[in-house]
Amino acid sequence: IGAAFWQTISGEHGLDSNGVYNGTSELQLERMSVYFNEASGNKYVPRAVLVDLEPGTMDAVRAGPFGQLFRPDNF
């Protein structure tokens, strides 16, 4: 559920799967800090901590289409 949430929110804010802004609206950037922190290289990373009791779930998120969106210390 968490991975799907971040995929949807990223699209709504004009971010690609690597966290790079490709949007067209100033409103997207205005509210970006609600869910994302700006990292180096004009990249945005989720303000999130991902936790699960089974390591396989985290591996699936890392290997998924938006796995590069998260910083390694988010897991």
Secondary structure by P-SEA (a helix, b strand, c coil): caaaaaaaaaaaaccccccccccccaaaaaacccccccccccbbbbcbbbbbccaaaaaaaaacccccccccccc
